[in-house]
């Protein structure tokens, strides 16, 4: 591969092989977010298929739920608001 300068190059390791790749050949932030969302969705579907409960945090109600594979939700806890860590430490001592 021919490149204009050394700055356009970096090494990519792929299954023990080293290849030259142009530095501008990368995925965008939108593609990263799309891939992460897809990976999370697939993992949740896999856990549902394997009948493993999933823990979910609801931002609106600020409650933590355990969601079973049949779709039922059991409230586990609420978000605790205790203030700053330094304030909590002073009160405990």
C-alpha positions as a Markdown table, in Angstrom:
| # | Residue | x | y | z |
|---|---|---|---|---|
| 1 | Unk | 0.0 | 0.0 | 0.0 |
| 2 | Unk | 1.2 | 3.5 | -0.8 |
| 3 | Unk | 0.6 | 6.4 | 1.5 |
| 4 | Unk | 1.7 | 10.0 | 1.3 |
| 5 | Unk | 3.2 | 10.2 | 4.7 |
| 6 | Unk | 3.9 | 8.0 | 7.7 |
| 7 | Unk | 1.2 | 9.9 | 9.6 |
| 8 | Unk | -1.5 | 8.3 | 7.4 |
| 9 | Unk | -0.5 | 4.8 | 8.6 |
| 10 | Unk | -1.0 | 2.7 | 11.6 |
| 11 | Unk | -0.8 | -1.0 | 12.2 |
| 12 | Unk | -3.9 | -3.1 | 12.7 |
| 13 | Unk | -3.7 | -6.6 | 14.2 |
| 14 | Unk | -6.1 | -9.1 | 12.7 |
| 15 | Unk | -5.8 | -12.7 | 13.8 |
| 16 | Unk | -2.0 | -12.6 | 14.2 |
| 17 | Unk | -1.5 | -10.7 | 10.9 |
| 18 | Unk | -0.3 | -7.1 | 10.7 |
| 19 | Unk | -1.9 | -4.9 | 8.1 |
| 20 | Unk | -1.4 | -1.2 | 7.1 |
| 21 | Unk | -4.6 | 0.8 | 7.3 |
| 22 | Unk | -5.3 | 4.4 | 6.5 |
| 23 | Unk | -5.9 | 6.4 | 9.7 |
| 24 | Unk | -9.1 | 7.9 | 8.3 |
| 25 | Unk | -10.7 | 4.4 | 7.9 |
| 26 | Unk | -12.6 | 4.3 | 11.2 |
| 27 | Unk | -16.2 | 4.0 | 12.3 |
| 28 | Unk | -18.1 | 7.1 | 13.3 |
| 29 | Unk | -19.6 | 7.7 | 16.8 |
| 30 | Unk | -23.0 | 7.0 | 15.4 |
| 31 | Unk | -21.9 | 3.6 | 14.2 |
| 32 | Unk | -20.4 | 2.8 | 17.6 |
| 33 | Unk | -23.6 | 3.8 | 19.4 |
| 34 | Unk | -25.6 | 1.7 | 16.9 |
| 35 | Unk | -23.4 | -1.3 | 17.5 |
| 36 | Unk | -23.6 | -1.0 | 21.3 |
| 37 | Unk | -27.3 | -0.7 | 21.2 |
| 38 | Unk | -27.6 | -3.8 | 19.0 |
| 39 | Unk | -25.2 | -5.7 | 21.3 |
| 40 | Unk | -27.3 | -4.8 | 24.4 |
| 41 | Unk | -30.6 | -5.7 | 22.7 |
| 42 | Unk | -29.2 | -9.1 | 21.6 |
| 43 | Unk | -27.9 | -9.8 | 25.1 |
| 44 | Unk | -31.3 | -9.0 | 26.6 |
| 45 | Unk | -33.0 | -11.2 | 24.1 |
| 46 | Unk | -30.6 | -14.0 | 24.8 |
| 47 | Unk | -31.2 | -13.7 | 28.6 |
| 48 | Unk | -35.0 | -13.8 | 28.0 |
| 49 | Unk | -34.6 | -16.9 | 25.8 |
| 50 | Unk | -32.5 | -18.6 | 28.5 |
| 51 | Unk | -35.1 | -17.7 | 31.2 |
| 52 | Unk | -32.6 | -15.5 | 33.1 |
| 53 | Unk | -34.1 | -12.5 | 34.9 |
| 54 | Unk | -32.8 | -9.0 | 34.0 |
| 55 | Unk | -32.4 | -6.0 | 36.3 |
| 56 | Unk | -33.7 | -2.8 | 34.9 |
| 57 | Unk | -33.6 | 0.8 | 36.2 |
| 58 | Unk | -36.6 | 3.0 | 35.4 |
| 59 | Unk | -35.4 | 6.6 | 35.1 |
| 60 | Unk | -38.9 | 8.1 | 35.4 |
| 61 | Unk | -39.8 | 6.4 | 38.6 |
| 62 | Unk | -36.2 | 6.0 | 39.8 |
| 63 | Unk | -37.0 | 2.4 | 40.8 |
| 64 | Unk | -35.0 | -0.8 | 40.2 |
| 65 | Unk | -37.0 | -3.8 | 38.8 |
| 66 | Unk | -36.3 | -7.4 | 38.1 |
| 67 | Unk | -37.9 | -8.4 | 34.8 |
| 68 | Unk | -38.5 | -12.0 | 34.2 |
| 69 | Unk | -38.7 | -13.8 | 30.9 |
| 70 | Unk | -42.5 | -13.8 | 31.0 |
| 71 | Unk | -42.6 | -10.0 | 31.1 |
| 72 | Unk | -43.5 | -9.7 | 34.8 |
| 73 | Unk | -41.7 | -7.0 | 36.8 |
| 74 | Unk | -40.8 | -7.2 | 40.5 |
| 75 | Unk | -39.7 | -4.0 | 42.2 |
| 76 | Unk | -36.4 | -4.6 | 44.0 |
| 77 | Unk | -35.5 | -1.2 | 45.3 |
| 78 | Unk | -35.6 | 2.6 | 44.9 |
| 79 | Unk | -32.8 | 4.9 | 44.1 |
| 80 | Unk | -31.3 | 6.2 | 47.4 |
| 81 | Unk | -30.7 | 9.9 | 47.6 |
| 82 | Unk | -28.3 | 10.5 | 50.4 |
| 83 | Unk | -26.5 | 13.7 | 49.4 |
| 84 | Unk | -22.7 | 14.0 | 48.9 |
| 85 | Unk | -20.3 | 11.3 | 50.1 |
| 86 | Unk | -18.4 | 13.8 | 52.3 |
| 87 | Unk | -21.7 | 14.7 | 54.1 |
| 88 | Unk | -22.6 | 11.1 | 54.6 |
| 89 | Unk | -19.2 | 10.3 | 56.1 |
| 90 | Unk | -19.4 | 13.2 | 58.6 |
| 91 | Unk | -22.9 | 12.1 | 59.8 |
| 92 | Unk | -21.8 | 8.5 | 60.3 |
| 93 | Unk | -18.8 | 9.5 | 62.5 |
